[in-house]
């Protein structure tokens, strides 16, 4: 009887593991599709004449809150001044 319980537990655990792995695989595929879509948008922007490096920077900066952005800009200004670039 104990063997049956152990076997059932292993079967349930294997089923849960399989379901989790399949979900991860589906999400990874969706992530790849989204990454491809983003790549296409950057290509479209480049084809229109926009600087994609600048756009990537803007996208990154927009993810930050204002305080975080100001801190980064202050540090960058400080470093540029130290290097005689300001």
PDB file of N, CA, C and O in Angstrom, chain B, residues numbered from 101:
ATOM      1  N   UNK B 101       0.813  -1.186   0.000  1.00  0.00           N
ATOM      2  CA  UNK B 101       0.000   0.000   0.000  1.00  0.00           C
ATOM      3  C   UNK B 101       0.865   1.262   0.000  1.00  0.00           C
ATOM      4  O   UNK B 101       0.557   2.229  -0.698  1.00  0.00           O
ATOM      5  N   UNK B 102       1.934   1.252   0.775  1.00  0.00           N
ATOM      6  CA  UNK B 102       2.832   2.403   0.814  1.00  0.00           C
ATOM      7  C   UNK B 102       3.465   2.623  -0.553  1.00  0.00           C
ATOM      8  O   UNK B 102       3.693   3.762  -0.962  1.00  0.00           O
ATOM      9  N   UNK B 103       3.750   1.525  -1.262  1.00  0.00           N
ATOM     10  CA  UNK B 103       4.320   1.628  -2.604  1.00  0.00           C
ATOM     11  C   UNK B 103       3.334   2.307  -3.561  1.00  0.00           C
ATOM     12  O   UNK B 103       3.739   3.093  -4.418  1.00  0.00           O
ATOM     13  N   UNK B 104       2.035   2.000  -3.413  1.00  0.00           N
ATOM     14  CA  UNK B 104       1.017   2.609  -4.264  1.00  0.00           C
ATOM     15  C   UNK B 104       0.939   4.112  -4.025  1.00  0.00           C
ATOM     16  O   UNK B 104       0.808   4.889  -4.971  1.00  0.00           O
ATOM     17  N   UNK B 105       1.019   4.520  -2.762  1.00  0.00           N
ATOM     18  CA  UNK B 105       0.974   5.949  -2.425  1.00  0.00           C
ATOM     19  C   UNK B 105       2.198   6.658  -2.995  1.00  0.00           C
ATOM     20  O   UNK B 105       2.084   7.745  -3.561  1.00  0.00           O
ATOM     21  N   UNK B 106       3.364   6.042  -2.843  1.00  0.00           N
ATOM     22  CA  UNK B 106       4.596   6.620  -3.379  1.00  0.00           C
ATOM     23  C   UNK B 106       4.509   6.733  -4.893  1.00  0.00           C
ATOM     24  O   UNK B 106       4.880   7.761  -5.461  1.00  0.00           O
ATOM     25  N   UNK B 107       4.027   5.699  -5.544  1.00  0.00           N
ATOM     26  CA  UNK B 107       3.904   5.706  -7.001  1.00  0.00           C
ATOM     27  C   UNK B 107       2.917   6.774  -7.454  1.00  0.00           C
ATOM     28  O   UNK B 107       3.173   7.483  -8.427  1.00  0.00           O
ATOM     29  N   UNK B 108       1.789   6.893  -6.752  1.00  0.00           N
ATOM     30  CA  UNK B 108       0.801   7.918  -7.082  1.00  0.00           C
ATOM     31  C   UNK B 108       1.393   9.306  -6.889  1.00  0.00           C
ATOM     32  O   UNK B 108       1.179  10.188  -7.721  1.00  0.00           O
ATOM     33  N   UNK B 109       2.130   9.514  -5.812  1.00  0.00           N
ATOM     34  CA  UNK B 109       2.771  10.810  -5.546  1.00  0.00           C
ATOM     35  C   UNK B 109       3.765  11.147  -6.639  1.00  0.00           C
ATOM     36  O   UNK B 109       3.841  12.289  -7.091  1.00  0.00           O
ATOM     37  N   UNK B 110       4.525  10.149  -7.062  1.00  0.00           N
ATOM     38  CA  UNK B 110       5.506  10.375  -8.123  1.00  0.00           C
ATOM     39  C   UNK B 110       4.809  10.711  -9.436  1.00  0.00           C
ATOM     40  O   UNK B 110       5.275  11.570 -10.185  1.00  0.00           O
ATOM     41  N   UNK B 111       3.694  10.038  -9.719  1.00  0.00           N
ATOM     42  CA  UNK B 111       2.940  10.303 -10.948  1.00  0.00           C
ATOM     43  C   UNK B 111       2.380  11.719 -10.929  1.00  0.00           C
ATOM     44  O   UNK B 111       2.448  12.429 -11.932  1.00  0.00           O
ATOM     45  N   UNK B 112       1.824  12.132  -9.784  1.00  0.00           N
ATOM     46  CA  UNK B 112       1.278  13.486  -9.645  1.00  0.00           C
ATOM     47  C   UNK B 112       2.400  14.508  -9.796  1.00  0.00           C
ATOM     48  O   UNK B 112       2.239  15.502 -10.505  1.00  0.00           O
ATOM     49  N   UNK B 113       3.537  14.275  -9.135  1.00  0.00           N
ATOM     50  CA  UNK B 113       4.663  15.202  -9.207  1.00  0.00           C
ATOM     51  C   UNK B 113       5.189  15.291 -10.639  1.00  0.00           C
ATOM     52  O   UNK B 113       5.524  16.378 -11.112  1.00  0.00           O
ATOM     53  N   UNK B 114       5.261  14.163 -11.321  1.00  0.00           N
ATOM     54  CA  UNK B 114       5.728  14.155 -12.706  1.00  0.00           C
ATOM     55  C   UNK B 114       4.755  14.933 -13.591  1.00  0.00           C
ATOM     56  O   UNK B 114       5.181  15.667 -14.482  1.00  0.00           O
ATOM     57  N   UNK B 115       3.461  14.779 -13.351  1.00  0.00           N
ATOM     58  CA  UNK B 115       2.459  15.509 -14.120  1.00  0.00           C
ATOM     59  C   UNK B 115       2.550  17.004 -13.876  1.00  0.00           C
ATOM     60  O   UNK B 115       2.437  17.798 -14.811  1.00  0.00           O
ATOM     61  N   UNK B 116       2.755  17.392 -12.625  1.00  0.00           N
ATOM     62  CA  UNK B 116       2.898  18.815 -12.304  1.00  0.00           C
ATOM     63  C   UNK B 116       4.148  19.386 -12.956  1.00  0.00           C
ATOM     64  O   UNK B 116       4.128  20.484 -13.511  1.00  0.00           O
ATOM     65  N   UNK B 117       5.229  18.631 -12.881  1.00  0.00           N
ATOM     66  CA  UNK B 117       6.484  19.067 -13.480  1.00  0.00           C
ATOM     67  C   UNK B 117       6.331  19.238 -14.989  1.00  0.00           C
ATOM     68  O   UNK B 117       6.790  20.231 -15.554  1.00  0.00           O
ATOM     69  N   UNK B 118       5.694  18.285 -15.630  1.00  0.00           N
ATOM     70  CA  UNK B 118       5.471  18.355 -17.077  1.00  0.00           C
ATOM     71  C   UNK B 118       4.637  19.588 -17.423  1.00  0.00           C
ATOM     72  O   UNK B 118       4.944  20.299 -18.380  1.00  0.00           O
ATOM     73  N   UNK B 119       3.584  19.840 -16.646  1.00  0.00           N
ATOM     74  CA  UNK B 119       2.717  20.997 -16.894  1.00  0.00           C
ATOM     75  C   UNK B 119       3.493  22.299 -16.735  1.00  0.00           C
ATOM     76  O   UNK B 119       3.327  23.223 -17.532  1.00  0.00           O
ATOM     77  N   UNK B 120       4.338  22.377 -15.712  1.00  0.00           N
ATOM     78  CA  UNK B 120       5.147  23.580 -15.504  1.00  0.00           C
ATOM     79  C   UNK B 120       6.121  23.802 -16.659  1.00  0.00           C
ATOM     80  O   UNK B 120       6.265  24.920 -17.154  1.00  0.00           O
ATOM     81  N   UNK B 121       6.775  22.744 -17.074  1.00  0.00           N
ATOM     82  CA  UNK B 121       7.738  22.851 -18.169  1.00  0.00           C
ATOM     83  C   UNK B 121       7.029  23.264 -19.455  1.00  0.00           C
ATOM     84  O   UNK B 121       7.543  24.098 -20.201  1.00  0.00           O
ATOM     85  N   UNK B 122       5.872  22.700 -19.720  1.00  0.00           N
ATOM     86  CA  UNK B 122       5.129  23.062 -20.927  1.00  0.00           C
ATOM     87  C   UNK B 122       4.684  24.515 -20.895  1.00  0.00           C
ATOM     88  O   UNK B 122       4.699  25.190 -21.924  1.00  0.00           O
ATOM     89  N   UNK B 123       4.284  25.008 -19.713  1.00  0.00           N
ATOM     90  CA  UNK B 123       3.924  26.425 -19.589  1.00  0.00           C
ATOM     91  C   UNK B 123       5.130  27.320 -19.868  1.00  0.00           C
ATOM     92  O   UNK B 123       5.026  28.323 -20.573  1.00  0.00           O
ATOM     93  N   UNK B 124       6.268  26.940 -19.305  1.00  0.00           N
ATOM     94  CA  UNK B 124       7.500  27.718 -19.534  1.00  0.00           C
ATOM     95  C   UNK B 124       7.836  27.729 -21.012  1.00  0.00           C
ATOM     96  O   UNK B 124       8.193  28.772 -21.561  1.00  0.00           O
ATOM     97  N   UNK B 125       7.724  26.575 -21.664  1.00  0.00           N
ATOM     98  CA  UNK B 125       8.032  26.501 -23.096  1.00  0.00           C
ATOM     99  C   UNK B 125       7.094  27.389 -23.917  1.00  0.00           C
ATOM    100  O   UNK B 125       7.535  28.054 -24.854  1.00  0.00           O
ATOM    101  N   UNK B 126       5.809  27.403 -23.571  1.00  0.00           N
ATOM    102  CA  UNK B 126       4.856  28.278 -24.280  1.00  0.00           C
ATOM    103  C   UNK B 126       5.210  29.745 -24.068  1.00  0.00           C
ATOM    104  O   UNK B 126       5.186  30.539 -25.009  1.00  0.00           O
ATOM    105  N   UNK B 127       5.538  30.098 -22.836  1.00  0.00           N
ATOM    106  CA  UNK B 127       5.903  31.481 -22.542  1.00  0.00           C
ATOM    107  C   UNK B 127       7.194  31.886 -23.245  1.00  0.00           C
ATOM    108  O   UNK B 127       7.312  33.013 -23.725  1.00  0.00           O
ATOM    109  N   UNK B 128       8.162  30.971 -23.310  1.00  0.00           N
ATOM    110  CA  UNK B 128       9.403  31.255 -24.031  1.00  0.00           C
ATOM    111  C   UNK B 128       9.121  31.511 -25.510  1.00  0.00           C
ATOM    112  O   UNK B 128       9.733  32.389 -26.118  1.00  0.00           O
ATOM    113  N   UNK B 129       8.204  30.750 -26.083  1.00  0.00           N
ATOM    114  CA  UNK B 129       7.832  30.951 -27.484  1.00  0.00           C
ATOM    115  C   UNK B 129       7.156  32.308 -27.670  1.00  0.00           C
ATOM    116  O   UNK B 129       7.434  33.023 -28.633  1.00  0.00           O
ATOM    117  N   UNK B 130       6.268  32.653 -26.742  1.00  0.00           N
ATOM    118  CA  UNK B 130       5.619  33.967 -26.808  1.00  0.00           C
ATOM    119  C   UNK B 130       6.650  35.086 -26.672  1.00  0.00           C
ATOM    120  O   UNK B 130       6.569  36.103 -27.360  1.00  0.00           O
ATOM    121  N   UNK B 131       7.617  34.888 -25.779  1.00  0.00           N
ATOM    122  CA  UNK B 131       8.670  35.882 -25.577  1.00  0.00           C
ATOM    123  C   UNK B 131       9.478  36.069 -26.852  1.00  0.00           C
ATOM    124  O   UNK B 131       9.831  37.193 -27.208  1.00  0.00           O
ATOM    125  N   UNK B 132       9.771  34.972 -27.540  1.00  0.00           N
ATOM    126  CA  UNK B 132      10.515  35.051 -28.793  1.00  0.00           C
ATOM    127  C   UNK B 132       9.709  35.810 -29.846  1.00  0.00           C
ATOM    128  O   UNK B 132      10.253  36.636 -30.578  1.00  0.00           O
ATOM    129  N   UNK B 133       8.412  35.524 -29.916  1.00  0.00           N
ATOM    130  CA  UNK B 133       7.545  36.206 -30.871  1.00  0.00           C
ATOM    131  C   UNK B 133       7.510  37.703 -30.585  1.00  0.00           C
ATOM    132  O   UNK B 133       7.596  38.516 -31.505  1.00  0.00           O
ATOM    133  N   UNK B 134       7.386  38.063 -29.330  1.00  0.00           N
ATOM    134  CA  UNK B 134       7.358  39.479 -28.951  1.00  0.00           C
ATOM    135  C   UNK B 134       8.699  40.135 -29.264  1.00  0.00           C
ATOM    136  O   UNK B 134       8.733  41.258 -29.768  1.00  0.00           O
ATOM    137  N   UNK B 135       9.804  39.450 -28.972  1.00  0.00           N
ATOM    138  CA  UNK B 135      11.130  40.000 -29.281  1.00  0.00           C
ATOM    139  C   UNK B 135      11.281  40.232 -30.778  1.00  0.00           C
ATOM    140  O   UNK B 135      11.851  41.238 -31.200  1.00  0.00           O
ATOM    141  N   UNK B 136      10.773  39.306 -31.576  1.00  0.00           N
ATOM    142  CA  UNK B 136      10.811  39.473 -33.037  1.00  0.00           C
ATOM    143  C   UNK B 136       9.980  40.678 -33.469  1.00  0.00           C
ATOM    144  O   UNK B 136      10.380  41.427 -34.359  1.00  0.00           O
ATOM    145  N   UNK B 137       8.815  40.863 -32.832  1.00  0.00           N
ATOM    146  CA  UNK B 137       7.963  42.010 -33.149  1.00  0.00           C
ATOM    147  C   UNK B 137       8.669  43.321 -32.804  1.00  0.00           C
ATOM    148  O   UNK B 137       8.612  44.280 -33.574  1.00  0.00           O
ATOM    149  N   UNK B 138       9.325  43.362 -31.663  1.00  0.00           N
ATOM    150  CA  UNK B 138      10.059  44.562 -31.252  1.00  0.00           C
ATOM    151  C   UNK B 138      11.183  44.848 -32.238  1.00  0.00           C
ATOM    152  O   UNK B 138      11.418  45.999 -32.608  1.00  0.00           O
ATOM    153  N   UNK B 139      11.869  43.805 -32.657  1.00  0.00           N
ATOM    154  CA  UNK B 139      12.950  43.957 -33.632  1.00  0.00           C
ATOM    155  C   UNK B 139      12.414  44.568 -34.933  1.00  0.00           C
ATOM    156  O   UNK B 139      13.060  45.426 -35.535  1.00  0.00           O
ATOM    157  N   UNK B 140      11.239  44.123 -35.354  1.00  0.00           N
ATOM    158  CA  UNK B 140      10.621  44.669 -36.567  1.00  0.00           C
ATOM    159  C   UNK B 140      10.285  46.150 -36.414  1.00  0.00           C
ATOM    160  O   UNK B 140      10.450  46.929 -37.353  1.00  0.00           O
ATOM    161  N   UNK B 141       9.815  46.535 -35.230  1.00  0.00           N
ATOM    162  CA  UNK B 141       9.483  47.943 -34.993  1.00  0.00           C
ATOM    163  C   UNK B 141      10.742  48.794 -35.050  1.00  0.00           C
ATOM    164  O   UNK B 141      10.723  49.887 -35.617  1.00  0.00           O
ATOM    165  N   UNK B 142      11.841  48.306 -34.469  1.00  0.00           N
ATOM    166  CA  UNK B 142      13.110  49.047 -34.547  1.00  0.00           C
ATOM    167  C   UNK B 142      13.586  49.146 -35.997  1.00  0.00           C
ATOM    168  O   UNK B 142      14.104  50.184 -36.408  1.00  0.00           O
ATOM    169  N   UNK B 143      13.415  48.086 -36.765  1.00  0.00           N
ATOM    170  CA  UNK B 143      13.792  48.118 -38.183  1.00  0.00           C
ATOM    171  C   UNK B 143      12.933  49.135 -38.936  1.00  0.00           C
ATOM    172  O   UNK B 143      13.434  49.860 -39.796  1.00  0.00           O
ATOM    173  N   UNK B 144      11.651  49.187 -38.616  1.00  0.00           N
ATOM    174  CA  UNK B 144      10.757  50.166 -39.234  1.00  0.00           C
ATOM    175  C   UNK B 144      11.203  51.589 -38.873  1.00  0.00           C
ATOM    176  O   UNK B 144      11.227  52.473 -39.728  1.00  0.00           O
ATOM    177  N   UNK B 145      11.553  51.798 -37.603  1.00  0.00           N
ATOM    178  CA  UNK B 145      12.015  53.118 -37.158  1.00  0.00           C
ATOM    179  C   UNK B 145      13.289  53.515 -37.900  1.00  0.00           C
ATOM    180  O   UNK B 145      13.440  54.658 -38.331  1.00  0.00           O
ATOM    181  N   UNK B 146      14.199  52.556 -38.042  1.00  0.00           N
ATOM    182  CA  UNK B 146      15.445  52.823 -38.762  1.00  0.00           C
ATOM    183  C   UNK B 146      15.160  53.142 -40.223  1.00  0.00           C
ATOM    184  O   UNK B 146      15.769  54.049 -40.790  1.00  0.00           O
ATOM    185  N   UNK B 147      14.255  52.416 -40.825  1.00  0.00           N
ATOM    186  CA  UNK B 147      13.890  52.641 -42.215  1.00  0.00           C
ATOM    187  C   UNK B 147      13.242  53.998 -42.440  1.00  0.00           C
ATOM    188  O   UNK B 147      13.300  54.554 -43.537  1.00  0.00           O
ATOM    189  N   UNK B 148      12.633  54.518 -41.401  1.00  0.00           N
ATOM    190  CA  UNK B 148      11.988  55.829 -41.471  1.00  0.00           C
ATOM    191  C   UNK B 148      13.001  56.953 -41.225  1.00  0.00           C
ATOM    192  O   UNK B 148      12.701  58.130 -41.428  1.00  0.00           O
ATOM    193  N   UNK B 149      14.199  56.572 -40.787  1.00  0.00           N
ATOM    194  CA  UNK B 149      15.247  57.569 -40.572  1.00  0.00           C
ATOM    195  C   UNK B 149      15.523  57.896 -39.116  1.00  0.00           C
ATOM    196  O   UNK B 149      16.325  58.786 -38.831  1.00  0.00           O
ATOM    197  N   UNK B 150      14.880  57.201 -38.188  1.00  0.00           N
ATOM    198  CA  UNK B 150      15.134  57.449 -36.780  1.00  0.00           C
ATOM    199  C   UNK B 150      16.391  56.716 -36.323  1.00  0.00           C
ATOM    200  O   UNK B 150      16.750  55.676 -36.875  1.00  0.00           O
ATOM    201  N   UNK B 151      17.051  57.269 -35.314  1.00  0.00           N
ATOM    202  CA  UNK B 151      18.243  56.659 -34.721  1.00  0.00           C
ATOM    203  C   UNK B 151      17.778  55.639 -33.684  1.00  0.00           C
ATOM    204  O   UNK B 151      17.255  56.007 -32.632  1.00  0.00           O
ATOM    205  N   UNK B 152      17.970  54.366 -33.986  1.00  0.00           N
ATOM    206  CA  UNK B 152      17.455  53.318 -33.099  1.00  0.00           C
ATOM    207  C   UNK B 152      18.196  53.275 -31.769  1.00  0.00           C
ATOM    208  O   UNK B 152      17.613  52.889 -30.756  1.00  0.00           O
ATOM    209  N   UNK B 153      19.458  53.658 -31.751  1.00  0.00           N
ATOM    210  CA  UNK B 153      20.191  53.688 -30.487  1.00  0.00           C
ATOM    211  C   UNK B 153      19.561  54.714 -29.548  1.00  0.00           C
ATOM    212  O   UNK B 153      19.410  54.459 -28.353  1.00  0.00           O
ATOM    213  N   UNK B 154      19.195  55.872 -30.091  1.00  0.00           N
ATOM    214  CA  UNK B 154      18.532  56.901 -29.290  1.00  0.00           C
ATOM    215  C   UNK B 154      17.163  56.413 -28.818  1.00  0.00           C
ATOM    216  O   UNK B 154      16.769  56.660 -27.678  1.00  0.00           O
ATOM    217  N   UNK B 155      16.444  55.724 -29.695  1.00  0.00           N
ATOM    218  CA  UNK B 155      15.123  55.211 -29.315  1.00  0.00           C
ATOM    219  C   UNK B 155      15.262  54.192 -28.186  1.00  0.00           C
ATOM    220  O   UNK B 155      14.482  54.213 -27.234  1.00  0.00           O
ATOM    221  N   UNK B 156      16.251  53.301 -28.285  1.00  0.00           N
ATOM    222  CA  UNK B 156      16.467  52.311 -27.228  1.00  0.00           C
ATOM    223  C   UNK B 156      16.761  52.992 -25.895  1.00  0.00           C
ATOM    224  O   UNK B 156      16.282  52.562 -24.846  1.00  0.00           O
ATOM    225  N   UNK B 157      17.562  54.073 -25.950  1.00  0.00           N
ATOM    226  CA  UNK B 157      17.874  54.824 -24.738  1.00  0.00           C
ATOM    227  C   UNK B 157      16.612  55.443 -24.158  1.00  0.00           C
ATOM    228  O   UNK B 157      16.393  55.392 -22.948  1.00  0.00           O
ATOM    229  N   UNK B 158      15.783  56.025 -25.013  1.00  0.00           N
ATOM    230  CA  UNK B 158      14.536  56.629 -24.550  1.00  0.00           C
ATOM    231  C   UNK B 158      13.602  55.587 -23.932  1.00  0.00           C
ATOM    232  O   UNK B 158      12.978  55.849 -22.903  1.00  0.00           O
ATOM    233  N   UNK B 159      13.505  54.430 -24.540  1.00  0.00           N
ATOM    234  CA  UNK B 159      12.656  53.364 -24.000  1.00  0.00           C
ATOM    235  C   UNK B 159      13.159  52.968 -22.612  1.00  0.00           C
ATOM    236  O   UNK B 159      12.369  52.799 -21.684  1.00  0.00           O
ATOM    237  N   UNK B 160      14.485  52.821 -22.478  1.00  0.00           N
ATOM    238  CA  UNK B 160      15.079  52.460 -21.183  1.00  0.00           C
ATOM    239  C   UNK B 160      14.805  53.550 -20.145  1.00  0.00           C
ATOM    240  O   UNK B 160      14.441  53.250 -19.008  1.00  0.00           O
ATOM    241  N   UNK B 161      14.982  54.822 -20.538  1.00  0.00           N
ATOM    242  CA  UNK B 161      14.773  55.924 -19.600  1.00  0.00           C
ATOM    243  C   UNK B 161      13.308  56.036 -19.173  1.00  0.00           C
ATOM    244  O   UNK B 161      13.020  56.365 -18.022  1.00  0.00           O
ATOM    245  N   UNK B 162      12.395  55.766 -20.083  1.00  0.00           N
ATOM    246  CA  UNK B 162      10.966  55.861 -19.752  1.00  0.00           C
ATOM    247  C   UNK B 162      10.532  54.788 -18.760  1.00  0.00           C
ATOM    248  O   UNK B 162       9.508  54.939 -18.093  1.00  0.00           O
ATOM    249  N   UNK B 163      11.301  53.707 -18.658  1.00  0.00           N
ATOM    250  CA  UNK B 163      10.992  52.663 -17.680  1.00  0.00           C
ATOM    251  C   UNK B 163      11.339  53.110 -16.264  1.00  0.00           C
ATOM    252  O   UNK B 163      10.796  52.583 -15.293  1.00  0.00           O
ATOM    253  N   UNK B 164      12.243  54.080 -16.148  1.00  0.00           N
ATOM    254  CA  UNK B 164      12.690  54.552 -14.842  1.00  0.00           C
ATOM    255  C   UNK B 164      11.740  55.625 -14.321  1.00  0.00           C
ATOM    256  O   UNK B 164      11.091  56.326 -15.097  1.00  0.00           O
ATOM    257  N   UNK B 165      11.668  55.744 -12.994  1.00  0.00           N
ATOM    258  CA  UNK B 165      10.905  56.867 -12.465  1.00  0.00           C
ATOM    259  C   UNK B 165      11.775  58.118 -12.512  1.00  0.00           C
ATOM    260  O   UNK B 165      12.978  58.032 -12.759  1.00  0.00           O
ATOM    261  N   UNK B 166      11.177  59.265 -12.279  1.00  0.00           N
ATOM    262  CA  UNK B 166      11.879  60.528 -12.461  1.00  0.00           C
ATOM    263  C   UNK B 166      13.099  60.646 -11.548  1.00  0.00           C
ATOM    264  O   UNK B 166      14.145  61.123 -11.987  1.00  0.00           O
ATOM    265  N   UNK B 167      12.988  60.226 -10.300  1.00  0.00           N
ATOM    266  CA  UNK B 167      14.110  60.320  -9.362  1.00  0.00           C
ATOM    267  C   UNK B 167      15.282  59.459  -9.833  1.00  0.00           C
ATOM    268  O   UNK B 167      16.437  59.881  -9.776  1.00  0.00           O
ATOM    269  N   UNK B 168      14.978  58.274 -10.289  1.00  0.00           N
ATOM    270  CA  UNK B 168      16.005  57.361 -10.792  1.00  0.00           C
ATOM    271  C   UNK B 168      16.706  57.961 -12.012  1.00  0.00           C
ATOM    272  O   UNK B 168      17.929  57.897 -12.139  1.00  0.00           O
ATOM    273  N   UNK B 169      15.913  58.540 -12.895  1.00  0.00           N
ATOM    274  CA  UNK B 169      16.439  59.161 -14.105  1.00  0.00           C
ATOM    275  C   UNK B 169      17.334  60.352 -13.757  1.00  0.00           C
ATOM    276  O   UNK B 169      18.409  60.510 -14.335  1.00  0.00           O
ATOM    277  N   UNK B 170      16.894  61.188 -12.818  1.00  0.00           N
ATOM    278  CA  UNK B 170      17.681  62.349 -12.415  1.00  0.00           C
ATOM    279  C   UNK B 170      18.992  61.931 -11.769  1.00  0.00           C
ATOM    280  O   UNK B 170      20.031  62.548 -12.008  1.00  0.00           O
ATOM    281  N   UNK B 171      18.948  60.886 -10.953  1.00  0.00           N
ATOM    282  CA  UNK B 171      20.170  60.391 -10.314  1.00  0.00           C
ATOM    283  C   UNK B 171      21.156  59.907 -11.371  1.00  0.00           C
ATOM    284  O   UNK B 171      22.346  60.209 -11.293  1.00  0.00           O
ATOM    285  N   UNK B 172      20.673  59.166 -12.347  1.00  0.00           N
ATOM    286  CA  UNK B 172      21.543  58.663 -13.411  1.00  0.00           C
ATOM    287  C   UNK B 172      22.148  59.820 -14.207  1.00  0.00           C
ATOM    288  O   UNK B 172      23.335  59.800 -14.533  1.00  0.00           O
ATOM    289  N   UNK B 173      21.331  60.825 -14.519  1.00  0.00           N
ATOM    290  CA  UNK B 173      21.820  61.973 -15.276  1.00  0.00           C
ATOM    291  C   UNK B 173      22.858  62.763 -14.475  1.00  0.00           C
ATOM    292  O   UNK B 173      23.842  63.241 -15.038  1.00  0.00           O
ATOM    293  N   UNK B 174      22.640  62.901 -13.156  1.00  0.00           N
ATOM    294  CA  UNK B 174      23.589  63.615 -12.300  1.00  0.00           C
ATOM    295  C   UNK B 174      24.931  62.897 -12.252  1.00  0.00           C
ATOM    296  O   UNK B 174      25.985  63.524 -12.353  1.00  0.00           O
ATOM    297  N   UNK B 175      24.883  61.591 -12.100  1.00  0.00           N
ATOM    298  CA  UNK B 175      26.124  60.804 -12.062  1.00  0.00           C
ATOM    299  C   UNK B 175      26.843  60.901 -13.400  1.00  0.00           C
ATOM    300  O   UNK B 175      28.063  61.058 -13.444  1.00  0.00           O
ATOM    301  N   UNK B 176      26.094  60.810 -14.483  1.00  0.00           N
ATOM    302  CA  UNK B 176      26.687  60.920 -15.808  1.00  0.00           C
ATOM    303  C   UNK B 176      27.337  62.294 -16.003  1.00  0.00           C
ATOM    304  O   UNK B 176      28.445  62.386 -16.533  1.00  0.00           O
ATOM    305  N   UNK B 177      26.647  63.367 -15.573  1.00  0.00           N
ATOM    306  CA  UNK B 177      27.211  64.709 -15.671  1.00  0.00           C
ATOM    307  C   UNK B 177      28.495  64.834 -14.848  1.00  0.00           C
ATOM    308  O   UNK B 177      29.473  65.435 -15.292  1.00  0.00           O
ATOM    309  N   UNK B 178      28.476  64.261 -13.649  1.00  0.00           N
ATOM    310  CA  UNK B 178      29.654  64.287 -12.778  1.00  0.00           C
ATOM    311  C   UNK B 178      30.831  63.576 -13.449  1.00  0.00           C
ATOM    312  O   UNK B 178      31.947  64.096 -13.462  1.00  0.00           O
ATOM    313  N   UNK B 179      30.585  62.407 -13.996  1.00  0.00           N
ATOM    314  CA  UNK B 179      31.645  61.644 -14.658  1.00  0.00           C
ATOM    315  C   UNK B 179      32.156  62.367 -15.892  1.00  0.00           C
ATOM    316  O   UNK B 179      33.361  62.389 -16.142  1.00  0.00           O
ATOM    317  N   UNK B 180      31.252  62.962 -16.670  1.00  0.00           N
ATOM    318  CA  UNK B 180      31.674  63.712 -17.854  1.00  0.00           C
ATOM    319  C   UNK B 180      32.539  64.904 -17.441  1.00  0.00           C
ATOM    320  O   UNK B 180      33.539  65.187 -18.102  1.00  0.00           O
ATOM    321  N   UNK B 181      32.182  65.606 -16.369  1.00  0.00           N
ATOM    322  CA  UNK B 181      32.965  66.735 -15.884  1.00  0.00           C
ATOM    323  C   UNK B 181      34.352  66.277 -15.449  1.00  0.00           C
ATOM    324  O   UNK B 181      35.352  66.943 -15.717  1.00  0.00           O
ATOM    325  N   UNK B 182      34.399  65.116 -14.766  1.00  0.00           N
ATOM    326  CA  UNK B 182      35.678  64.592 -14.300  1.00  0.00           C
ATOM    327  C   UNK B 182      36.600  64.242 -15.466  1.00  0.00           C
ATOM    328  O   UNK B 182      37.823  64.287 -15.334  1.00  0.00           O
ATOM    329  N   UNK B 183      36.005  63.894 -16.610  1.00  0.00           N
ATOM    330  CA  UNK B 183      36.790  63.537 -17.796  1.00  0.00           C
ATOM    331  C   UNK B 183      36.991  64.715 -18.732  1.00  0.00           C
ATOM    332  O   UNK B 183      37.570  64.570 -19.809  1.00  0.00           O
ATOM    333  N   UNK B 184      36.512  65.883 -18.319  1.00  0.00           N
ATOM    334  CA  UNK B 184      36.674  67.085 -19.148  1.00  0.00           C
ATOM    335  C   UNK B 184      35.771  67.070 -20.368  1.00  0.00           C
ATOM    336  O   UNK B 184      36.105  67.679 -21.385  1.00  0.00           O
ATOM    337  N   UNK B 185      34.658  66.404 -20.293  1.00  0.00           N
ATOM    338  CA  UNK B 185      33.745  66.293 -21.434  1.00  0.00           C
ATOM    339  C   UNK B 185      32.578  67.266 -21.321  1.00  0.00           C
ATOM    340  O   UNK B 185      31.798  67.410 -22.263  1.00  0.00           O
ATOM    341  N   UNK B 186      32.451  67.932 -20.184  1.00  0.00           N
ATOM    342  CA  UNK B 186      31.281  68.802 -19.980  1.00  0.00           C
ATOM    343  C   UNK B 186      31.616  70.247 -20.244  1.00  0.00           C
ATOM    344  O   UNK B 186      30.751  71.114 -20.120  1.00  0.00           O
TER     345      UNK B 186
END
